[in-house]
Amino acid sequence: MKISKGTITRTVILALALINQVLTISGHSPLPIEDEAVTELIATSATIITATIAWWKNNSFTKAAIKADAELKALK
């Protein structure tokens, strides 16, 4: 059983957005923008959008879930 590339990609993008958010909250500006409000708005928006997209799809991590996905694909 193997985790799909899409699941890995969405999870990595979500992790990057969360790291970006933590950096912003802790006062480290990951984006070179002078206005702090704009930086926070962009970081928060990116986190919300990425989190929604990343978990909208079926993300199968367990062996049982991956097997169920394979069986569903075979039925289709």
All heavy atoms as TSV, in Angstrom:
chain	resi	resn	atom	element	x	y	z
A	1	MET	N	N	0.833	-1.172	0.000
A	1	MET	CA	C	0.000	0.000	0.000
A	1	MET	C	C	0.885	1.246	0.000
A	1	MET	O	O	1.903	1.288	0.662
A	1	MET	CB	C	-0.889	0.029	1.253
A	1	MET	CG	C	-1.816	-1.142	1.370
A	1	MET	SD	S	-3.121	-0.955	0.163
A	1	MET	CE	C	-3.577	-2.625	-0.067
A	2	LYS	N	N	0.439	2.255	-0.743
A	2	LYS	CA	C	1.251	3.447	-0.908
A	2	LYS	C	C	0.370	4.688	-0.786
A	2	LYS	O	O	-0.717	4.738	-1.340
A	2	LYS	CB	C	1.901	3.377	-2.283
A	2	LYS	CG	C	2.924	4.409	-2.571
A	2	LYS	CD	C	3.577	4.113	-3.914
A	2	LYS	CE	C	4.243	5.344	-4.429
A	2	LYS	NZ	N	4.769	5.171	-5.761
A	3	ILE	N	N	0.842	5.707	-0.058
A	3	ILE	CA	C	0.124	6.976	0.048
A	3	ILE	C	C	0.230	7.685	-1.297
A	3	ILE	O	O	1.303	7.735	-1.901
A	3	ILE	CB	C	0.722	7.846	1.170
A	3	ILE	CG1	C	0.567	7.148	2.516
A	3	ILE	CG2	C	0.060	9.215	1.205
A	3	ILE	CD1	C	1.269	7.846	3.666
A	4	SER	N	N	-0.888	8.256	-1.775
A	4	SER	CA	C	-0.891	8.887	-3.094
A	4	SER	C	C	-0.056	10.159	-3.110
A	4	SER	O	O	0.146	10.820	-2.088
A	4	SER	CB	C	-2.331	9.210	-3.524
A	4	SER	OG	O	-2.827	10.312	-2.792
A	5	LYS	N	N	0.429	10.510	-4.291
A	5	LYS	CA	C	1.229	11.730	-4.468
A	5	LYS	C	C	0.408	12.964	-4.124
A	5	LYS	O	O	0.925	13.922	-3.557
A	5	LYS	CB	C	1.743	11.813	-5.901
A	5	LYS	CG	C	2.768	10.770	-6.246
A	5	LYS	CD	C	3.192	10.868	-7.698
A	5	LYS	CE	C	4.120	9.727	-8.059
A	5	LYS	NZ	N	4.490	9.740	-9.470
A	6	GLY	N	N	-0.875	12.948	-4.459
A	6	GLY	CA	C	-1.744	14.080	-4.155
A	6	GLY	C	C	-1.873	14.313	-2.662
A	6	GLY	O	O	-1.845	15.452	-2.194
A	7	THR	N	N	-2.002	13.225	-1.899
A	7	THR	CA	C	-2.098	13.341	-0.440
A	7	THR	C	C	-0.819	13.922	0.139
A	7	THR	O	O	-0.859	14.822	0.982
A	7	THR	CB	C	-2.391	11.961	0.191
A	7	THR	OG1	O	-3.662	11.516	-0.280
A	7	THR	CG2	C	-2.395	12.024	1.703
A	8	ILE	N	N	0.313	13.448	-0.334
A	8	ILE	CA	C	1.598	13.960	0.146
A	8	ILE	C	C	1.757	15.431	-0.226
A	8	ILE	O	O	2.152	16.251	0.608
A	8	ILE	CB	C	2.760	13.114	-0.413
A	8	ILE	CG1	C	2.707	11.705	0.193
A	8	ILE	CG2	C	4.106	13.773	-0.120
A	8	ILE	CD1	C	3.654	10.716	-0.438
A	9	THR	N	N	1.434	15.795	-1.465
A	9	THR	CA	C	1.562	17.180	-1.917
A	9	THR	C	C	0.690	18.113	-1.104
A	9	THR	O	O	1.156	19.162	-0.637
A	9	THR	CB	C	1.197	17.286	-3.414
A	9	THR	OG1	O	2.053	16.422	-4.167
A	9	THR	CG2	C	1.346	18.708	-3.912
A	10	ARG	N	N	-0.575	17.762	-0.913
A	10	ARG	CA	C	-1.480	18.615	-0.139
A	10	ARG	C	C	-1.017	18.750	1.307
A	10	ARG	O	O	-1.094	19.833	1.891
A	10	ARG	CB	C	-2.902	18.058	-0.200
A	10	ARG	CG	C	-3.559	18.235	-1.552
A	10	ARG	CD	C	-5.013	17.820	-1.532
A	10	ARG	NE	N	-5.212	16.403	-1.212
A	10	ARG	CZ	C	-5.199	15.424	-2.102
A	10	ARG	NH1	N	-5.001	15.700	-3.382
A	10	ARG	NH2	N	-5.407	14.179	-1.732
A	11	THR	N	N	-0.485	17.675	1.877
A	11	THR	CA	C	-0.016	17.718	3.254
A	11	THR	C	C	1.224	18.609	3.387
A	11	THR	O	O	1.331	19.390	4.338
A	11	THR	CB	C	0.280	16.300	3.769
A	11	THR	OG1	O	-0.915	15.514	3.638
A	11	THR	CG2	C	0.724	16.301	5.213
A	12	VAL	N	N	2.148	18.527	2.439
A	12	VAL	CA	C	3.348	19.367	2.472
A	12	VAL	C	C	2.971	20.840	2.314
A	12	VAL	O	O	3.483	21.706	3.047
A	12	VAL	CB	C	4.357	18.938	1.376
A	12	VAL	CG1	C	5.469	19.966	1.205
A	12	VAL	CG2	C	4.945	17.578	1.711
A	13	ILE	N	N	2.061	21.155	1.408
A	13	ILE	CA	C	1.633	22.539	1.218
A	13	ILE	C	C	0.952	23.066	2.473
A	13	ILE	O	O	1.185	24.211	2.889
A	13	ILE	CB	C	0.726	22.673	-0.018
A	13	ILE	CG1	C	1.547	22.423	-1.284
A	13	ILE	CG2	C	0.060	24.044	-0.078
A	13	ILE	CD1	C	0.727	22.315	-2.549
A	14	LEU	N	N	0.132	22.249	3.097
A	14	LEU	CA	C	-0.512	22.648	4.347
A	14	LEU	C	C	0.539	22.902	5.422
A	14	LEU	O	O	0.455	23.893	6.160
A	14	LEU	CB	C	-1.495	21.577	4.810
A	14	LEU	CG	C	-2.155	21.821	6.176
A	14	LEU	CD1	C	-2.942	23.133	6.167
A	14	LEU	CD2	C	-3.071	20.665	6.525
A	15	ALA	N	N	1.534	22.039	5.534
A	15	ALA	CA	C	2.591	22.225	6.531
A	15	ALA	C	C	3.343	23.536	6.289
A	15	ALA	O	O	3.637	24.276	7.242
A	15	ALA	CB	C	3.561	21.043	6.505
A	16	LEU	N	N	3.651	23.846	5.026
A	16	LEU	CA	C	4.330	25.108	4.715
A	16	LEU	C	C	3.474	26.310	5.102
A	16	LEU	O	O	3.984	27.298	5.644
A	16	LEU	CB	C	4.691	25.167	3.225
A	16	LEU	CG	C	5.779	24.203	2.768
A	16	LEU	CD1	C	5.936	24.266	1.243
A	16	LEU	CD2	C	7.101	24.531	3.444
A	17	ALA	N	N	2.182	26.248	4.834
A	17	ALA	CA	C	1.296	27.350	5.203
A	17	ALA	C	C	1.230	27.516	6.718
A	17	ALA	O	O	1.228	28.645	7.231
A	17	ALA	CB	C	-0.101	27.115	4.638
A	18	LEU	N	N	1.187	26.402	7.448
A	18	LEU	CA	C	1.153	26.476	8.905
A	18	LEU	C	C	2.465	27.029	9.469
A	18	LEU	O	O	2.452	27.831	10.404
A	18	LEU	CB	C	0.837	25.101	9.497
A	18	LEU	CG	C	-0.582	24.595	9.229
A	18	LEU	CD1	C	-0.726	23.147	9.685
A	18	LEU	CD2	C	-1.609	25.479	9.898
A	19	ILE	N	N	3.592	26.628	8.912
A	19	ILE	CA	C	4.887	27.165	9.329
A	19	ILE	C	C	4.933	28.669	9.064
A	19	ILE	O	O	5.376	29.450	9.912
A	19	ILE	CB	C	6.050	26.436	8.610
A	19	ILE	CG1	C	6.170	25.005	9.126
A	19	ILE	CG2	C	7.369	27.193	8.796
A	19	ILE	CD1	C	7.079	24.119	8.291
A	20	ASN	N	N	4.452	29.078	7.906
A	20	ASN	CA	C	4.393	30.492	7.558
A	20	ASN	C	C	3.548	31.257	8.577
A	20	ASN	O	O	3.914	32.344	9.029
A	20	ASN	CB	C	3.826	30.656	6.151
A	20	ASN	CG	C	3.791	32.097	5.710
A	20	ASN	OD1	O	4.799	32.780	5.768
A	20	ASN	ND2	N	2.636	32.558	5.282
A	21	GLN	N	N	2.424	30.677	8.974
A	21	GLN	CA	C	1.537	31.318	9.942
A	21	GLN	C	C	2.213	31.451	11.303
A	21	GLN	O	O	2.129	32.489	11.942
A	21	GLN	CB	C	0.236	30.524	10.077
A	21	GLN	CG	C	-0.786	31.187	10.949
A	21	GLN	CD	C	-1.294	32.492	10.355
A	21	GLN	OE1	O	-1.391	32.631	9.149
A	21	GLN	NE2	N	-1.604	33.435	11.211
A	22	VAL	N	N	2.889	30.404	11.738
A	22	VAL	CA	C	3.581	30.438	13.029
A	22	VAL	C	C	4.689	31.497	13.004
A	22	VAL	O	O	4.868	32.251	13.973
A	22	VAL	CB	C	4.145	29.046	13.392
A	22	VAL	CG1	C	5.083	29.111	14.574
A	22	VAL	CG2	C	3.010	28.076	13.667
A	23	LEU	N	N	5.436	31.583	11.913
A	23	LEU	CA	C	6.474	32.610	11.795
A	23	LEU	C	C	5.883	34.011	11.883
A	23	LEU	O	O	6.434	34.890	12.545
A	23	LEU	CB	C	7.243	32.446	10.478
A	23	LEU	CG	C	8.197	31.263	10.397
A	23	LEU	CD1	C	8.741	31.113	8.974
A	23	LEU	CD2	C	9.334	31.424	11.387
A	24	THR	N	N	4.760	34.219	11.224
A	24	THR	CA	C	4.111	35.520	11.247
A	24	THR	C	C	3.645	35.875	12.650
A	24	THR	O	O	3.859	36.993	13.121
A	24	THR	CB	C	2.918	35.540	10.276
A	24	THR	OG1	O	3.402	35.283	8.958
A	24	THR	CG2	C	2.222	36.884	10.281
A	25	ILE	N	N	3.027	34.920	13.321
A	25	ILE	CA	C	2.531	35.166	14.680
A	25	ILE	C	C	3.683	35.453	15.642
A	25	ILE	O	O	3.559	36.291	16.531
A	25	ILE	CB	C	1.693	33.962	15.172
A	25	ILE	CG1	C	0.377	33.885	14.387
A	25	ILE	CG2	C	1.421	34.037	16.663
A	25	ILE	CD1	C	-0.411	32.618	14.627
A	26	SER	N	N	4.813	34.793	15.451
A	26	SER	CA	C	5.947	34.974	16.356
A	26	SER	C	C	6.775	36.215	16.034
A	26	SER	O	O	7.784	36.474	16.673
A	26	SER	CB	C	6.835	33.739	16.346
A	26	SER	OG	O	7.476	33.605	15.093
A	27	GLY	N	N	6.343	36.995	15.040
A	27	GLY	CA	C	7.041	38.239	14.727
A	27	GLY	C	C	8.108	38.141	13.668
A	27	GLY	O	O	8.787	39.114	13.376
A	28	HIS	N	N	8.285	36.999	13.076
A	28	HIS	CA	C	9.252	36.821	11.990
A	28	HIS	C	C	8.495	36.912	10.678
A	28	HIS	O	O	7.684	36.052	10.376
A	28	HIS	CB	C	9.953	35.466	12.097
A	28	HIS	CG	C	10.715	35.297	13.355
A	28	HIS	ND1	N	10.143	34.785	14.496
A	28	HIS	CD2	C	11.996	35.597	13.672
A	28	HIS	CE1	C	11.049	34.758	15.450
A	28	HIS	NE2	N	12.183	35.255	14.983
A	29	SER	N	N	8.751	37.938	9.908
A	29	SER	CA	C	8.024	38.140	8.666
A	29	SER	C	C	8.633	37.300	7.549
A	29	SER	O	O	9.719	37.609	7.061
A	29	SER	CB	C	8.043	39.615	8.270
A	29	SER	OG	O	7.328	39.806	7.076
A	30	PRO	N	N	7.955	36.232	7.144
A	30	PRO	CA	C	8.483	35.395	6.068
A	30	PRO	C	C	8.398	36.066	4.697
A	30	PRO	O	O	9.099	35.702	3.775
A	30	PRO	CB	C	7.620	34.139	6.115
A	30	PRO	CG	C	6.372	34.567	6.790
A	30	PRO	CD	C	6.727	35.706	7.685
A	31	LEU	N	N	7.518	37.065	4.598
A	31	LEU	CA	C	7.387	37.817	3.352
A	31	LEU	C	C	8.001	39.204	3.540
A	31	LEU	O	O	7.745	39.863	4.543
A	31	LEU	CB	C	5.905	37.963	2.971
A	31	LEU	CG	C	5.150	36.651	2.760
A	31	LEU	CD1	C	3.670	36.936	2.572
A	31	LEU	CD2	C	5.694	35.910	1.568
A	32	PRO	N	N	8.818	39.683	2.595
A	32	PRO	CA	C	9.482	40.979	2.759
A	32	PRO	C	C	8.543	42.164	2.499
A	32	PRO	O	O	8.747	42.942	1.573
A	32	PRO	CB	C	10.614	40.913	1.734
A	32	PRO	CG	C	10.090	40.026	0.665
A	32	PRO	CD	C	9.223	39.014	1.373
A	33	ILE	N	N	7.512	42.312	3.339
A	33	ILE	CA	C	6.560	43.411	3.197
A	33	ILE	C	C	6.644	44.247	4.466
A	33	ILE	O	O	6.607	43.717	5.568
A	33	ILE	CB	C	5.119	42.879	2.990
A	33	ILE	CG1	C	5.050	42.062	1.702
A	33	ILE	CG2	C	4.122	44.020	2.955
A	33	ILE	CD1	C	3.725	41.371	1.482
A	34	GLU	N	N	6.745	45.549	4.301
A	34	GLU	CA	C	6.895	46.443	5.450
A	34	GLU	C	C	5.652	46.490	6.325
A	34	GLU	O	O	5.725	46.490	7.524
A	34	GLU	CB	C	7.220	47.856	4.945
A	34	GLU	CG	C	8.454	47.915	4.065
A	34	GLU	CD	C	9.694	48.231	4.849
A	34	GLU	OE1	O	9.573	48.811	5.937
A	34	GLU	OE2	O	10.784	47.892	4.373
A	35	ASP	N	N	4.486	46.543	5.724
A	35	ASP	CA	C	3.257	46.715	6.479
A	35	ASP	C	C	2.864	45.397	7.136
A	35	ASP	O	O	2.490	44.433	6.474
A	35	ASP	CB	C	2.159	47.213	5.548
A	35	ASP	CG	C	0.874	47.562	6.268
A	35	ASP	OD1	O	0.850	47.549	7.504
A	35	ASP	OD2	O	-0.107	47.846	5.570
A	36	GLU	N	N	2.907	45.373	8.463
A	36	GLU	CA	C	2.629	44.147	9.214
A	36	GLU	C	C	1.203	43.644	8.999
A	36	GLU	O	O	0.958	42.436	8.943
A	36	GLU	CB	C	2.892	44.371	10.702
A	36	GLU	CG	C	2.823	43.123	11.543
A	36	GLU	CD	C	3.901	42.101	11.211
A	36	GLU	OE1	O	4.980	42.487	10.755
A	36	GLU	OE2	O	3.638	40.901	11.392
A	37	ALA	N	N	0.265	44.541	8.863
A	37	ALA	CA	C	-1.131	44.133	8.665
A	37	ALA	C	C	-1.301	43.370	7.355
A	37	ALA	O	O	-2.032	42.374	7.300
A	37	ALA	CB	C	-2.041	45.350	8.694
A	38	VAL	N	N	-0.626	43.812	6.314
A	38	VAL	CA	C	-0.711	43.134	5.019
A	38	VAL	C	C	-0.085	41.745	5.125
A	38	VAL	O	O	-0.631	40.765	4.614
A	38	VAL	CB	C	-0.028	43.965	3.903
A	38	VAL	CG1	C	0.018	43.190	2.601
A	38	VAL	CG2	C	-0.748	45.287	3.714
A	39	THR	N	N	1.036	41.662	5.820
A	39	THR	CA	C	1.709	40.372	6.000
A	39	THR	C	C	0.801	39.385	6.733
A	39	THR	O	O	0.668	38.233	6.325
A	39	THR	CB	C	3.022	40.546	6.785
A	39	THR	OG1	O	3.860	41.444	6.083
A	39	THR	CG2	C	3.741	39.225	6.968
A	40	GLU	N	N	0.182	39.838	7.805
A	40	GLU	CA	C	-0.700	38.966	8.568
A	40	GLU	C	C	-1.916	38.543	7.745
A	40	GLU	O	O	-2.337	37.394	7.805
A	40	GLU	CB	C	-1.140	39.643	9.862
A	40	GLU	CG	C	-0.021	39.740	10.879
A	40	GLU	CD	C	-0.470	40.369	12.173
A	40	GLU	OE1	O	-1.649	40.223	12.534
A	40	GLU	OE2	O	0.381	41.000	12.829
A	41	LEU	N	N	-2.478	39.473	6.977
A	41	LEU	CA	C	-3.625	39.158	6.136
A	41	LEU	C	C	-3.267	38.107	5.090
A	41	LEU	O	O	-4.004	37.134	4.901
A	41	LEU	CB	C	-4.154	40.424	5.458
A	41	LEU	CG	C	-5.317	40.221	4.490
A	41	LEU	CD1	C	-6.544	39.684	5.234
A	41	LEU	CD2	C	-5.653	41.513	3.786
A	42	ILE	N	N	-2.142	38.283	4.440
A	42	ILE	CA	C	-1.707	37.330	3.412
A	42	ILE	C	C	-1.427	35.963	4.033
A	42	ILE	O	O	-1.860	34.930	3.511
A	42	ILE	CB	C	-0.463	37.854	2.661
A	42	ILE	CG1	C	-0.841	39.065	1.811
A	42	ILE	CG2	C	0.164	36.753	1.804
A	42	ILE	CD1	C	0.336	39.784	1.204
A	43	ALA	N	N	-0.725	35.949	5.160
A	43	ALA	CA	C	-0.381	34.681	5.805
A	43	ALA	C	C	-1.636	33.952	6.281
A	43	ALA	O	O	-1.771	32.738	6.085
A	43	ALA	CB	C	0.562	34.924	6.980
A	44	THR	N	N	-2.547	34.678	6.885
A	44	THR	CA	C	-3.784	34.061	7.371
A	44	THR	C	C	-4.624	33.549	6.210
A	44	THR	O	O	-5.157	32.439	6.251
A	44	THR	CB	C	-4.584	35.054	8.230
A	44	THR	OG1	O	-3.762	35.473	9.319
A	44	THR	CG2	C	-5.856	34.430	8.763
A	45	SER	N	N	-4.725	34.341	5.157
A	45	SER	CA	C	-5.486	33.920	3.974
A	45	SER	C	C	-4.879	32.673	3.351
A	45	SER	O	O	-5.592	31.738	2.987
A	45	SER	CB	C	-5.531	35.049	2.939
A	45	SER	OG	O	-6.181	36.167	3.455
A	46	ALA	N	N	-3.554	32.665	3.228
A	46	ALA	CA	C	-2.877	31.505	2.647
A	46	ALA	C	C	-3.122	30.256	3.490
A	46	ALA	O	O	-3.352	29.172	2.948
A	46	ALA	CB	C	-1.379	31.772	2.519
A	47	THR	N	N	-3.093	30.400	4.799
A	47	THR	CA	C	-3.314	29.260	5.685
A	47	THR	C	C	-4.739	28.729	5.543
A	47	THR	O	O	-4.952	27.520	5.416
A	47	THR	CB	C	-3.047	29.646	7.151
A	47	THR	OG1	O	-1.697	30.083	7.267
A	47	THR	CG2	C	-3.284	28.464	8.076
A	48	ILE	N	N	-5.709	29.618	5.547
A	48	ILE	CA	C	-7.105	29.199	5.442
A	48	ILE	C	C	-7.373	28.521	4.094
A	48	ILE	O	O	-7.974	27.451	4.029
A	48	ILE	CB	C	-8.051	30.399	5.646
A	48	ILE	CG1	C	-7.978	30.868	7.102
A	48	ILE	CG2	C	-9.487	30.047	5.261
A	48	ILE	CD1	C	-8.650	32.207	7.354
A	49	ILE	N	N	-6.913	29.128	3.019
A	49	ILE	CA	C	-7.133	28.579	1.680
A	49	ILE	C	C	-6.434	27.230	1.531
A	49	ILE	O	O	-7.026	26.259	1.046
A	49	ILE	CB	C	-6.674	29.572	0.596
A	49	ILE	CG1	C	-7.601	30.790	0.587
A	49	ILE	CG2	C	-6.617	28.909	-0.774
A	49	ILE	CD1	C	-7.088	31.958	-0.221
A	50	THR	N	N	-5.178	27.162	1.948
A	50	THR	CA	C	-4.419	25.923	1.813
A	50	THR	C	C	-5.005	24.811	2.670
A	50	THR	O	O	-5.110	23.661	2.223
A	50	THR	CB	C	-2.941	26.148	2.200
A	50	THR	OG1	O	-2.422	27.202	1.396
A	50	THR	CG2	C	-2.117	24.904	1.989
A	51	ALA	N	N	-5.400	25.129	3.893
A	51	ALA	CA	C	-5.993	24.117	4.766
A	51	ALA	C	C	-7.285	23.572	4.168
A	51	ALA	O	O	-7.535	22.366	4.184
A	51	ALA	CB	C	-6.261	24.700	6.149
A	52	THR	N	N	-8.106	24.456	3.615
A	52	THR	CA	C	-9.365	24.026	3.014
A	52	THR	C	C	-9.112	23.129	1.805
A	52	THR	O	O	-9.711	22.053	1.675
A	52	THR	CB	C	-10.203	25.253	2.595
A	52	THR	OG1	O	-10.437	26.070	3.749
A	52	THR	CG2	C	-11.522	24.830	1.995
A	53	ILE	N	N	-8.214	23.535	0.934
A	53	ILE	CA	C	-7.906	22.748	-0.268
A	53	ILE	C	C	-7.250	21.416	0.109
A	53	ILE	O	O	-7.597	20.366	-0.432
A	53	ILE	CB	C	-7.002	23.545	-1.228
A	53	ILE	CG1	C	-7.772	24.720	-1.816
A	53	ILE	CG2	C	-6.453	22.648	-2.330
A	53	ILE	CD1	C	-6.912	25.701	-2.592
A	54	ALA	N	N	-6.309	21.464	1.056
A	54	ALA	CA	C	-5.559	20.260	1.426
A	54	ALA	C	C	-6.452	19.163	1.986
A	54	ALA	O	O	-6.233	17.985	1.722
A	54	ALA	CB	C	-4.474	20.609	2.439
A	55	TRP	N	N	-7.454	19.516	2.757
A	55	TRP	CA	C	-8.275	18.505	3.391
A	55	TRP	C	C	-9.637	18.323	2.752
A	55	TRP	O	O	-10.455	17.558	3.235
A	55	TRP	CB	C	-8.380	18.784	4.890
A	55	TRP	CG	C	-7.035	18.506	5.470
A	55	TRP	CD1	C	-6.088	19.426	5.781
A	55	TRP	CD2	C	-6.453	17.233	5.711
A	55	TRP	NE1	N	-4.956	18.800	6.216
A	55	TRP	CE2	C	-5.152	17.445	6.183
A	55	TRP	CE3	C	-6.909	15.931	5.567
A	55	TRP	CZ2	C	-4.297	16.405	6.527
A	55	TRP	CZ3	C	-6.054	14.899	5.909
A	55	TRP	CH2	C	-4.766	15.146	6.381
A	56	TRP	N	N	-9.891	19.020	1.646
A	56	TRP	CA	C	-11.152	18.842	0.922
A	56	TRP	C	C	-11.207	17.458	0.301
A	56	TRP	O	O	-12.217	16.782	0.301
A	56	TRP	CB	C	-11.285	19.921	-0.151
A	56	TRP	CG	C	-12.596	19.842	-0.873
A	56	TRP	CD1	C	-12.831	19.298	-2.097
A	56	TRP	CD2	C	-13.855	20.331	-0.399
A	56	TRP	NE1	N	-14.150	19.416	-2.423
A	56	TRP	CE2	C	-14.808	20.055	-1.390
A	56	TRP	CE3	C	-14.262	20.971	0.758
A	56	TRP	CZ2	C	-16.141	20.399	-1.257
A	56	TRP	CZ3	C	-15.585	21.314	0.884
A	56	TRP	CH2	C	-16.515	21.026	-0.121
A	57	LYS	N	N	-10.084	17.024	-0.228
A	57	LYS	CA	C	-10.015	15.720	-0.878
A	57	LYS	C	C	-9.842	14.621	0.157
A	57	LYS	O	O	-9.494	14.872	1.294
A	57	LYS	CB	C	-8.845	15.699	-1.861
A	57	LYS	CG	C	-9.031	16.729	-2.966
A	57	LYS	CD	C	-8.185	16.457	-4.145
A	57	LYS	CE	C	-8.820	15.636	-5.119
A	57	LYS	NZ	N	-8.713	14.947	-6.114
A	58	ASN	N	N	-10.060	13.402	-0.270
A	58	ASN	CA	C	-9.893	12.236	0.594
A	58	ASN	C	C	-8.404	11.974	0.780
A	58	ASN	O	O	-7.716	11.597	-0.156
A	58	ASN	CB	C	-10.569	11.026	-0.059
A	58	ASN	CG	C	-10.465	9.796	0.796
A	58	ASN	OD1	O	-10.197	9.871	1.970
A	58	ASN	ND2	N	-10.678	8.650	0.177
A	59	ASN	N	N	-7.907	12.174	1.987
A	59	ASN	CA	C	-6.501	11.932	2.290
A	59	ASN	C	C	-6.373	10.644	3.080
A	59	ASN	O	O	-6.727	10.577	4.247
A	59	ASN	CB	C	-5.923	13.092	3.105
A	59	ASN	CG	C	-5.840	14.348	2.286
A	59	ASN	OD1	O	-5.277	14.344	1.211
A	59	ASN	ND2	N	-6.418	15.422	2.780
A	60	SER	N	N	-5.862	9.621	2.421
A	60	SER	CA	C	-5.762	8.301	3.042
A	60	SER	C	C	-4.339	8.058	3.533
A	60	SER	O	O	-3.408	7.980	2.728
A	60	SER	CB	C	-6.164	7.227	2.037
A	60	SER	OG	O	-7.499	7.443	1.628
A	61	PHE	N	N	-4.180	7.922	4.854
A	61	PHE	CA	C	-2.871	7.675	5.438
A	61	PHE	C	C	-2.741	6.255	5.989
A	61	PHE	O	O	-1.676	5.672	5.950
A	61	PHE	CB	C	-2.594	8.673	6.579
A	61	PHE	CG	C	-2.296	10.059	6.094
A	61	PHE	CD1	C	-3.263	11.039	6.130
A	61	PHE	CD2	C	-1.045	10.385	5.599
A	61	PHE	CE1	C	-2.996	12.319	5.688
A	61	PHE	CE2	C	-0.766	11.654	5.155
A	61	PHE	CZ	C	-1.742	12.628	5.198
A	62	THR	N	N	-3.819	5.699	6.525
A	62	THR	CA	C	-3.737	4.367	7.128
A	62	THR	C	C	-3.802	3.285	6.054
A	62	THR	O	O	-4.318	3.504	4.949
A	62	THR	CB	C	-4.877	4.144	8.132
A	62	THR	OG1	O	-6.118	4.146	7.423
A	62	THR	CG2	C	-4.885	5.217	9.218
A	63	LYS	N	N	-3.289	2.105	6.397
A	63	LYS	CA	C	-3.325	0.981	5.458
A	63	LYS	C	C	-4.763	0.631	5.086
A	63	LYS	O	O	-5.062	0.349	3.929
A	63	LYS	CB	C	-2.625	-0.232	6.054
A	63	LYS	CG	C	-1.130	-0.111	6.092
A	63	LYS	CD	C	-0.496	-1.378	6.646
A	63	LYS	CE	C	1.006	-1.236	6.710
A	63	LYS	NZ	N	1.652	-2.435	7.223
A	64	ALA	N	N	-5.659	0.672	6.073
A	64	ALA	CA	C	-7.062	0.334	5.809
A	64	ALA	C	C	-7.692	1.336	4.842
A	64	ALA	O	O	-8.439	0.952	3.931
A	64	ALA	CB	C	-7.841	0.298	7.118
A	65	ALA	N	N	-7.396	2.610	5.019
A	65	ALA	CA	C	-7.967	3.637	4.144
A	65	ALA	C	C	-7.418	3.523	2.727
A	65	ALA	O	O	-8.160	3.665	1.749
A	65	ALA	CB	C	-7.683	5.017	4.707
A	66	ILE	N	N	-6.136	3.250	2.602
A	66	ILE	CA	C	-5.525	3.097	1.274
A	66	ILE	C	C	-6.111	1.870	0.572
A	66	ILE	O	O	-6.417	1.905	-0.623
A	66	ILE	CB	C	-3.986	2.998	1.396
A	66	ILE	CG1	C	-3.428	4.339	1.895
A	66	ILE	CG2	C	-3.348	2.622	0.065
A	66	ILE	CD1	C	-1.971	4.288	2.303
A	67	LYS	N	N	-6.297	0.783	1.328
A	67	LYS	CA	C	-6.902	-0.431	0.756
A	67	LYS	C	C	-8.339	-0.150	0.319
A	67	LYS	O	O	-8.769	-0.575	-0.752
A	67	LYS	CB	C	-6.872	-1.565	1.778
A	67	LYS	CG	C	-7.403	-2.863	1.253
A	67	LYS	CD	C	-7.315	-3.967	2.290
A	67	LYS	CE	C	-7.932	-5.243	1.734
A	67	LYS	NZ	N	-7.945	-6.314	2.737
A	68	ALA	N	N	-9.085	0.592	1.140
A	68	ALA	CA	C	-10.470	0.935	0.788
A	68	ALA	C	C	-10.511	1.793	-0.476
A	68	ALA	O	O	-11.387	1.599	-1.330
A	68	ALA	CB	C	-11.144	1.668	1.943
A	69	ASP	N	N	-9.576	2.713	-0.626
A	69	ASP	CA	C	-9.500	3.526	-1.840
A	69	ASP	C	C	-9.239	2.661	-3.066
A	69	ASP	O	O	-9.831	2.869	-4.130
A	69	ASP	CB	C	-8.398	4.586	-1.726
A	69	ASP	CG	C	-8.766	5.733	-0.809
A	69	ASP	OD1	O	-9.958	5.877	-0.468
A	69	ASP	OD2	O	-7.860	6.494	-0.436
A	70	ALA	N	N	-8.333	1.688	-2.915
A	70	ALA	CA	C	-8.021	0.791	-4.034
A	70	ALA	C	C	-9.246	-0.044	-4.421
A	70	ALA	O	O	-9.532	-0.235	-5.604
A	70	ALA	CB	C	-6.850	-0.109	-3.680
A	71	GLU	N	N	-9.982	-0.523	-3.427
A	71	GLU	CA	C	-11.183	-1.316	-3.694
A	71	GLU	C	C	-12.266	-0.458	-4.362
A	71	GLU	O	O	-12.939	-0.921	-5.281
A	71	GLU	CB	C	-11.703	-1.955	-2.408
A	71	GLU	CG	C	-10.798	-3.060	-1.899
A	71	GLU	CD	C	-11.299	-3.670	-0.600
A	71	GLU	OE1	O	-12.495	-3.534	-0.283
A	71	GLU	OE2	O	-10.476	-4.286	0.098
A	72	LEU	N	N	-12.404	0.774	-3.890
A	72	LEU	CA	C	-13.387	1.675	-4.497
A	72	LEU	C	C	-13.008	1.967	-5.954
A	72	LEU	O	O	-13.877	1.973	-6.828
A	72	LEU	CB	C	-13.450	2.984	-3.704
A	72	LEU	CG	C	-14.400	4.047	-4.239
A	72	LEU	CD1	C	-15.849	3.537	-4.243
A	72	LEU	CD2	C	-14.308	5.313	-3.418
A	73	LYS	N	N	-11.723	2.189	-6.196
A	73	LYS	CA	C	-11.264	2.447	-7.568
A	73	LYS	C	C	-11.525	1.238	-8.466
A	73	LYS	O	O	-11.928	1.393	-9.610
A	73	LYS	CB	C	-9.770	2.784	-7.551
A	73	LYS	CG	C	-9.225	3.237	-8.869
A	73	LYS	CD	C	-7.757	3.647	-8.744
A	73	LYS	CE	C	-7.209	4.085	-10.076
A	73	LYS	NZ	N	-5.800	4.468	-9.980
A	74	ALA	N	N	-11.325	0.038	-7.926
A	74	ALA	CA	C	-11.575	-1.187	-8.703
A	74	ALA	C	C	-13.051	-1.342	-9.024
A	74	ALA	O	O	-13.410	-1.842	-10.099
A	74	ALA	CB	C	-11.066	-2.399	-7.941
A	75	LEU	N	N	-13.914	-0.922	-8.108
A	75	LEU	CA	C	-15.357	-1.019	-8.339
A	75	LEU	C	C	-15.828	-0.044	-9.416
A	75	LEU	O	O	-16.799	-0.310	-10.119
A	75	LEU	CB	C	-16.137	-0.760	-7.039
A	75	LEU	CG	C	-16.025	-1.845	-5.976
A	75	LEU	CD1	C	-16.712	-1.388	-4.689
A	75	LEU	CD2	C	-16.644	-3.137	-6.477
A	76	LYS	N	N	-15.147	1.088	-9.511
A	76	LYS	CA	C	-15.526	2.088	-10.514
A	76	LYS	C	C	-15.090	1.602	-11.869
A	76	LYS	O	O	-15.537	1.740	-12.868
A	76	LYS	CB	C	-14.887	3.445	-10.222
A	76	LYS	CG	C	-15.475	4.113	-9.020
A	76	LYS	CD	C	-14.836	5.466	-8.794
A	76	LYS	CE	C	-15.427	6.164	-7.597
A	76	LYS	NZ	N	-14.835	7.462	-7.368
